Every structure is written in C-alpha cells, then in structure tokens.
Amino acid sequence: MNIISISHKKAGLEERSRFAFSDEDKKEFRRQLFEIFPEIRECVILSTCNRCEIFWNGDDENVKEVEKFLCR
C-alpha cells in the first residue's frame, strides 16, 4: 500500500487547493491512473479542506511516477 499526502500541517491553503478533488475529479483521476499504470488496480482518494490523500496498491517503484502524474 502506498500513499501520497498533502496536509495543512505542511502546505498552505493555496497549495492544498490545487490538489482538491471533486467527486468527478476523483473518478477521472482513477480512470487515468489505471490506464497509465495497469499494475495499479485499487485507489482511494480522500479530499477534504485540510488534506488530500491518495492510497493505492502497487510497488514502491511507482511512487515517484504517481507523484508526477498527480502534479500534472
């Protein structure tokens, strides 16, 4: 299990708002994630006003690639 987390403890409001997900954004992110990384078959996105967390199954090797994908 891997996680990328952006929280109010280390990121300001402006930075966190760039990673806010609507329900539709979550669906689209997962769709693209599964398409780009076929080895990933499960993903949970938690997005609140204070934090954004993305959990997924997969090898540690794809963490940096998923981070880059998130930033795009």
BADO-905292 format. One record per atom (N, C-alpha, C): residue number from 0; residue in three letters; x, y, z. Coordinates in nm, 4 decimals, always signed. Example, Ala and Ser with C-alpha at 12.3 -4.5 7.8 and 13.67 -1.06 7.14 Angstrom:
+-----+---------+----------+----------+----------+
! num ! residuo !       xx !       yy !       zz !
+-----+---------+----------+----------+----------+
!   0 !     ALA !  +1.3190 !  -0.5690 !  +0.7800 !
!   0 !     ALA !  +1.2300 !  -0.4500 !  +0.7800 !
!   0 !     ALA !  +1.3200 !  -0.3300 !  +0.7800 !
!   1 !     SER !  +1.2850 !  -0.2250 !  +0.7080 !
!   1 !     SER !  +1.3670 !  -0.1060 !  +0.7140 !
!   1 !     SER !  +1.2900 !  +0.0030 !  +0.7870 !
+-----+---------+----------+----------+----------+
//
This chain:
+-----+---------+----------+----------+----------+
! num ! residuo !       xx !       yy !       zz !
+-----+---------+----------+----------+----------+
!   0 !     MET !  +0.0850 !  -0.1164 !  +0.0000 !
!   0 !     MET !  +0.0000 !  +0.0000 !  +0.0000 !
!   0 !     MET !  +0.0900 !  +0.1232 !  +0.0000 !
!   1 !     ASN !  +0.0579 !  +0.2178 !  -0.0846 !
!   1 !     ASN !  +0.1331 !  +0.3432 !  -0.0948 !
!   1 !     ASN !  +0.0388 !  +0.4594 !  -0.0670 !
!   2 !     ILE !  +0.0966 !  +0.5720 !  -0.0277 !
!   2 !     ILE !  +0.0165 !  +0.6916 !  -0.0005 !
!   2 !     ILE !  +0.0947 !  +0.8163 !  -0.0398 !
!   3 !     ILE !  +0.0216 !  +0.9114 !  -0.0954 !
!   3 !     ILE !  +0.0712 !  +1.0476 !  -0.1141 !
!   3 !     ILE !  -0.0222 !  +1.1348 !  -0.0323 !
!   4 !     SER !  +0.0333 !  +1.2221 !  +0.0490 !
!   4 !     SER !  -0.0485 !  +1.3031 !  +0.1382 !
!   4 !     SER !  -0.0048 !  +1.4489 !  +0.1342 !
!   5 !     ILE !  -0.1023 !  +1.5366 !  +0.1284 !
!   5 !     ILE !  -0.0792 !  +1.6808 !  +0.1346 !
!   5 !     ILE !  -0.1697 !  +1.7318 !  +0.2449 !
!   6 !     SER !  -0.1124 !  +1.7882 !  +0.3497 !
!   6 !     SER !  -0.1963 !  +1.8290 !  +0.4635 !
!   6 !     SER !  -0.1701 !  +1.9725 !  +0.5053 !
!   7 !     HIS !  -0.2601 !  +2.0218 !  +0.5886 !
!   7 !     HIS !  -0.2493 !  +2.1584 !  +0.6399 !
!   7 !     HIS !  -0.1270 !  +2.1771 !  +0.7282 !
!   8 !     LYS !  -0.0683 !  +2.0678 !  +0.7736 !
!   8 !     LYS !  +0.0495 !  +2.0779 !  +0.8600 !
!   8 !     LYS !  +0.1735 !  +2.1237 !  +0.7835 !
!   9 !     LYS !  +0.1766 !  +2.0952 !  +0.6526 !
!   9 !     LYS !  +0.2959 !  +2.1298 !  +0.5751 !
!   9 !     LYS !  +0.2673 !  +2.2131 !  +0.4511 !
!  10 !     ALA !  +0.1399 !  +2.2291 !  +0.4171 !
!  10 !     ALA !  +0.1058 !  +2.3035 !  +0.2952 !
!  10 !     ALA !  +0.0003 !  +2.4086 !  +0.3271 !
!  11 !     GLY !  +0.0165 !  +2.5245 !  +0.2682 !
!  11 !     GLY !  -0.0797 !  +2.6322 !  +0.2875 !
!  11 !     GLY !  -0.2076 !  +2.6080 !  +0.2082 !
!  12 !     LEU !  -0.3069 !  +2.6914 !  +0.2318 !
!  12 !     LEU !  -0.4373 !  +2.6786 !  +0.1678 !
!  12 !     LEU !  -0.4268 !  +2.6827 !  +0.0156 !
!  13 !     GLU !  -0.3494 !  +2.7749 !  -0.0380 !
!  13 !     GLU !  -0.3359 !  +2.7871 !  -0.1833 !
!  13 !     GLU !  -0.2784 !  +2.6588 !  -0.2440 !
!  14 !     GLU !  -0.1770 !  +2.6047 !  -0.1801 !
!  14 !     GLU !  -0.1154 !  +2.4818 !  -0.2290 !
!  14 !     GLU !  -0.2124 !  +2.3642 !  -0.2195 !
!  15 !     ARG !  -0.2833 !  +2.3519 !  -0.1071 !
!  15 !     ARG !  -0.3796 !  +2.2423 !  -0.0903 !
!  15 !     ARG !  -0.4945 !  +2.2534 !  -0.1885 !
!  16 !     SER !  -0.5355 !  +2.3748 !  -0.2217 !
!  16 !     SER !  -0.6491 !  +2.3917 !  -0.3128 !
!  16 !     SER !  -0.6172 !  +2.3405 !  -0.4539 !
!  17 !     ARG !  -0.4909 !  +2.3392 !  -0.4914 !
!  17 !     ARG !  -0.4526 !  +2.2852 !  -0.6232 !
!  17 !     ARG !  -0.4716 !  +2.1344 !  -0.6310 !
!  18 !     PHE !  -0.4804 !  +2.0695 !  -0.5152 !
!  18 !     PHE !  -0.4954 !  +1.9244 !  -0.5107 !
!  18 !     PHE !  -0.6326 !  +1.8819 !  -0.4596 !
!  19 !     ALA !  -0.7273 !  +1.9741 !  -0.4568 !
!  19 !     ALA !  -0.8638 !  +1.9403 !  -0.4154 !
!  19 !     ALA !  -0.9323 !  +1.8621 !  -0.5270 !
!  20 !     PHE !  -1.0083 !  +1.7607 !  -0.4908 !
!  20 !     PHE !  -1.0771 !  +1.6751 !  -0.5868 !
!  20 !     PHE !  -1.2277 !  +1.6831 !  -0.5662 !
!  21 !     SER !  -1.3016 !  +1.7093 !  -0.6710 !
!  21 !     SER !  -1.4467 !  +1.6911 !  -0.6681 !
!  21 !     SER !  -1.4728 !  +1.5419 !  -0.6891 !
!  22 !     ASP !  -1.5967 !  +1.4991 !  -0.6734 !
!  22 !     ASP !  -1.6285 !  +1.3584 !  -0.6975 !
!  22 !     ASP !  -1.5962 !  +1.3191 !  -0.8418 !
!  23 !     GLU !  -1.6267 !  +1.4077 !  -0.9350 !
!  23 !     GLU !  -1.5978 !  +1.3806 !  -1.0761 !
!  23 !     GLU !  -1.4468 !  +1.3755 !  -1.1003 !
!  24 !     ASP !  -1.3714 !  +1.4658 !  -1.0357 !
!  24 !     ASP !  -1.2251 !  +1.4651 !  -1.0482 !
!  24 !     ASP !  -1.1659 !  +1.3334 !  -0.9979 !
!  25 !     LYS !  -1.2208 !  +1.2815 !  -0.8888 !
!  25 !     LYS !  -1.1730 !  +1.1538 !  -0.8338 !
!  25 !     LYS !  -1.1915 !  +1.0409 !  -0.9358 !
!  26 !     LYS !  -1.3096 !  +1.0352 !  -0.9951 !
!  26 !     LYS !  -1.3369 !  +0.9305 !  -1.0947 !
!  26 !     LYS !  -1.2410 !  +0.9402 !  -1.2124 !
!  27 !     GLU !  -1.2211 !  +1.0616 !  -1.2609 !
!  27 !     GLU !  -1.1326 !  +1.0815 !  -1.3762 !
!  27 !     GLU !  -0.9876 !  +1.0514 !  -1.3403 !
!  28 !     PHE !  -0.9430 !  +1.0922 !  -1.2232 !
!  28 !     PHE !  -0.8061 !  +1.0634 !  -1.1802 !
!  28 !     PHE !  -0.7841 !  +0.9125 !  -1.1740 !
!  29 !     ARG !  -0.8781 !  +0.8405 !  -1.1119 !
!  29 !     ARG !  -0.8645 !  +0.6946 !  -1.1025 !
!  29 !     ARG !  -0.8646 !  +0.6301 !  -1.2412 !
!  30 !     ARG !  -0.9528 !  +0.6761 !  -1.3286 !
!  30 !     ARG !  -0.9596 !  +0.6201 !  -1.4640 !
!  30 !     ARG !  -0.8246 !  +0.6338 !  -1.5336 !
!  31 !     GLN !  -0.7676 !  +0.7534 !  -1.5288 !
!  31 !     GLN !  -0.6389 !  +0.7780 !  -1.5940 !
!  31 !     GLN !  -0.5255 !  +0.7025 !  -1.5248 !
!  32 !     LEU !  -0.5294 !  +0.6978 !  -1.3929 !
!  32 !     LEU !  -0.4266 !  +0.6257 !  -1.3171 !
!  32 !     LEU !  -0.4228 !  +0.4795 !  -1.3582 !
!  33 !     PHE !  -0.5396 !  +0.4159 !  -1.3645 !
!  33 !     PHE !  -0.5467 !  +0.2742 !  -1.4018 !
!  33 !     PHE !  -0.5042 !  +0.2528 !  -1.5463 !
!  34 !     GLU !  -0.5299 !  +0.3495 !  -1.6307 !
!  34 !     GLU !  -0.4906 !  +0.3398 !  -1.7712 !
!  34 !     GLU !  -0.3394 !  +0.3506 !  -1.7869 !
!  35 !     ILE !  -0.2791 !  +0.4456 !  -1.7178 !
!  35 !     ILE !  -0.1348 !  +0.4698 !  -1.7281 !
!  35 !     ILE !  -0.0537 !  +0.3636 !  -1.6532 !
!  36 !     PHE !  -0.1071 !  +0.3197 !  -1.5398 !
!  36 !     PHE !  -0.0387 !  +0.2211 !  -1.4554 !
!  36 !     PHE !  -0.1261 !  +0.0968 !  -1.4425 !
!  37 !     PRO !  -0.1244 !  +0.0072 !  -1.5402 !
!  37 !     PRO !  -0.2127 !  -0.1093 !  -1.5371 !
!  37 !     PRO !  -0.1885 !  -0.2017 !  -1.4176 !
!  38 !     GLU !  -0.0712 !  -0.1922 !  -1.3559 !
!  38 !     GLU !  -0.0435 !  -0.2748 !  -1.2380 !
!  38 !     GLU !  -0.1188 !  -0.2254 !  -1.1143 !
!  39 !     ILE !  -0.1685 !  -0.1026 !  -1.1182 !
!  39 !     ILE !  -0.2485 !  -0.0483 !  -1.0079 !
!  39 !     ILE !  -0.3951 !  -0.0799 !  -1.0348 !
!  40 !     ARG !  -0.4564 !  -0.1506 !  -0.9423 !
!  40 !     ARG !  -0.5961 !  -0.1893 !  -0.9618 !
!  40 !     ARG !  -0.6893 !  -0.1320 !  -0.8559 !
!  41 !     GLU !  -0.6325 !  -0.0721 !  -0.7529 !
!  41 !     GLU !  -0.7137 !  -0.0142 !  -0.6470 !
!  41 !     GLU !  -0.6576 !  +0.1223 !  -0.6100 !
!  42 !     CYS !  -0.7482 !  +0.2164 !  -0.5822 !
!  42 !     CYS !  -0.7070 !  +0.3513 !  -0.5447 !
!  42 !     CYS !  -0.8198 !  +0.4163 !  -0.4651 !
!  43 !     VAL !  -0.7839 !  +0.4808 !  -0.3554 !
!  43 !     VAL !  -0.8793 !  +0.5562 !  -0.2745 !
!  43 !     VAL !  -0.8265 !  +0.6985 !  -0.2630 !
!  44 !     ILE !  -0.9155 !  +0.7950 !  -0.2846 !
!  44 !     ILE !  -0.8773 !  +0.9360 !  -0.2741 !
!  44 !     ILE !  -0.9613 !  +0.9991 !  -0.1640 !
!  45 !     LEU !  -0.8941 !  +1.0577 !  -0.0661 !
!  45 !     LEU !  -0.9603 !  +1.1306 !  +0.0414 !
!  45 !     LEU !  -0.9243 !  +1.2772 !  +0.0229 !
!  46 !     SER !  -1.0254 !  +1.3600 !  +0.0017 !
!  46 !     SER !  -1.0009 !  +1.5013 !  -0.0239 !
!  46 !     SER !  -1.0931 !  +1.5841 !  +0.0654 !
!  47 !     THR !  -1.0331 !  +1.6573 !  +0.1583 !
!  47 !     THR !  -1.1084 !  +1.7468 !  +0.2462 !
!  47 !     THR !  -1.0454 !  +1.8851 !  +0.2382 !
!  48 !     CYS !  -1.0988 !  +1.9780 !  +0.3153 !
!  48 !     CYS !  -1.0420 !  +2.1133 !  +0.3140 !
!  48 !     CYS !  -0.9029 !  +2.1181 !  +0.3779 !
!  49 !     ASN !  -0.8713 !  +2.0203 !  +0.4609 !
!  49 !     ASN !  -0.7425 !  +2.0198 !  +0.5299 !
!  49 !     ASN !  -0.6377 !  +1.9288 !  +0.4694 !
!  50 !     ARG !  -0.6819 !  +1.8354 !  +0.3854 !
!  50 !     ARG !  -0.5825 !  +1.7426 !  +0.3318 !
!  50 !     ARG !  -0.6335 !  +1.6704 !  +0.2076 !
!  51 !     CYS !  -0.5391 !  +1.6147 !  +0.1349 !
!  51 !     CYS !  -0.5672 !  +1.5271 !  +0.0217 !
!  51 !     CYS !  -0.4750 !  +1.4077 !  +0.0377 !
!  52 !     GLU !  -0.5324 !  +1.2876 !  +0.0357 !
!  52 !     GLU !  -0.4536 !  +1.1660 !  +0.0467 !
!  52 !     GLU !  -0.4952 !  +1.0704 !  -0.0640 !
!  53 !     ILE !  -0.3980 !  +1.0098 !  -0.1259 !
!  53 !     ILE !  -0.4226 !  +0.9116 !  -0.2307 !
!  53 !     ILE !  -0.3545 !  +0.7829 !  -0.1870 !
!  54 !     PHE !  -0.4345 !  +0.6782 !  -0.1719 !
!  54 !     PHE !  -0.3862 !  +0.5460 !  -0.1339 !
!  54 !     PHE !  -0.4004 !  +0.4539 !  -0.2544 !
!  55 !     TRP !  -0.3007 !  +0.3718 !  -0.2810 !
!  55 !     TRP !  -0.3130 !  +0.2747 !  -0.3891 !
!  55 !     TRP !  -0.2248 !  +0.1540 !  -0.3599 !
!  56 !     ASN !  -0.2642 !  +0.0430 !  -0.4226 !
!  56 !     ASN !  -0.1818 !  -0.0766 !  -0.4126 !
!  56 !     ASN !  -0.0762 !  -0.0699 !  -0.5218 !
!  57 !     GLY !  +0.0343 !  -0.1316 !  -0.4985 !
!  57 !     GLY !  +0.1376 !  -0.1308 !  -0.6009 !
!  57 !     GLY !  +0.2756 !  -0.1333 !  -0.5402 !
!  58 !     ASP !  +0.3723 !  -0.1450 !  -0.6271 !
!  58 !     ASP !  +0.5121 !  -0.1491 !  -0.5848 !
!  58 !     ASP !  +0.5610 !  -0.0106 !  -0.5462 !
!  59 !     ASP !  +0.6638 !  -0.0086 !  -0.4633 !
!  59 !     ASP !  +0.7238 !  +0.1179 !  -0.4229 !
!  59 !     ASP !  +0.7872 !  +0.1912 !  -0.5406 !
!  60 !     GLU !  +0.8201 !  +0.1165 !  -0.6458 !
!  60 !     GLU !  +0.8875 !  +0.1779 !  -0.7604 !
!  60 !     GLU !  +0.8011 !  +0.2809 !  -0.8325 !
!  61 !     ASN !  +0.6690 !  +0.2685 !  -0.8234 !
!  61 !     ASN !  +0.5854 !  +0.3623 !  -0.8988 !
!  61 !     ASN !  +0.5431 !  +0.4855 !  -0.8185 !
!  62 !     VAL !  +0.5917 !  +0.5022 !  -0.6967 !
!  62 !     VAL !  +0.5516 !  +0.6171 !  -0.6144 !
!  62 !     VAL !  +0.5898 !  +0.7486 !  -0.6826 !
!  63 !     LYS !  +0.7127 !  +0.7615 !  -0.7268 !
!  63 !     LYS !  +0.7565 !  +0.8866 !  -0.7904 !
!  63 !     LYS !  +0.6779 !  +0.9149 !  -0.9175 !
!  64 !     GLU !  +0.6480 !  +0.8102 !  -0.9942 !
!  64 !     GLU !  +0.5709 !  +0.8285 !  -1.1176 !
!  64 !     GLU !  +0.4273 !  +0.8715 !  -1.0875 !
!  65 !     VAL !  +0.3684 !  +0.8175 !  -0.9831 !
!  65 !     VAL !  +0.2331 !  +0.8578 !  -0.9440 !
!  65 !     VAL !  +0.2340 !  +1.0016 !  -0.8929 !
!  66 !     GLU !  +0.3392 !  +1.0399 !  -0.8190 !
!  66 !     GLU !  +0.3531 !  +1.1788 !  -0.7752 !
!  66 !     GLU !  +0.3567 !  +1.2746 !  -0.8953 !
!  67 !     LYS !  +0.4361 !  +1.2381 !  -0.9951 !
!  67 !     LYS !  +0.4446 !  +1.3222 !  -1.1162 !
!  67 !     LYS !  +0.3100 !  +1.3305 !  -1.1863 !
!  68 !     PHE !  +0.2399 !  +1.2173 !  -1.1941 !
!  68 !     PHE !  +0.1076 !  +1.2148 !  -1.2563 !
!  68 !     PHE !  +0.0116 !  +1.3060 !  -1.1808 !
!  69 !     LEU !  +0.0141 !  +1.3014 !  -1.0475 !
!  69 !     LEU !  -0.0719 !  +1.3868 !  -0.9657 !
!  69 !     LEU !  -0.0422 !  +1.5339 !  -0.9910 !
!  70 !     CYS !  +0.0815 !  +1.5687 !  -1.0028 !
!  70 !     CYS !  +0.1191 !  +1.7094 !  -1.0213 !
!  70 !     CYS !  +0.0800 !  +1.7636 !  -1.1583 !
!  71 !     ARG !  +0.0619 !  +1.6734 !  -1.2564 !
!  71 !     ARG !  +0.0180 !  +1.7190 !  -1.3889 !
!  71 !     ARG !  -0.1256 !  +1.7589 !  -1.3822 !
+-----+---------+----------+----------+----------+
//
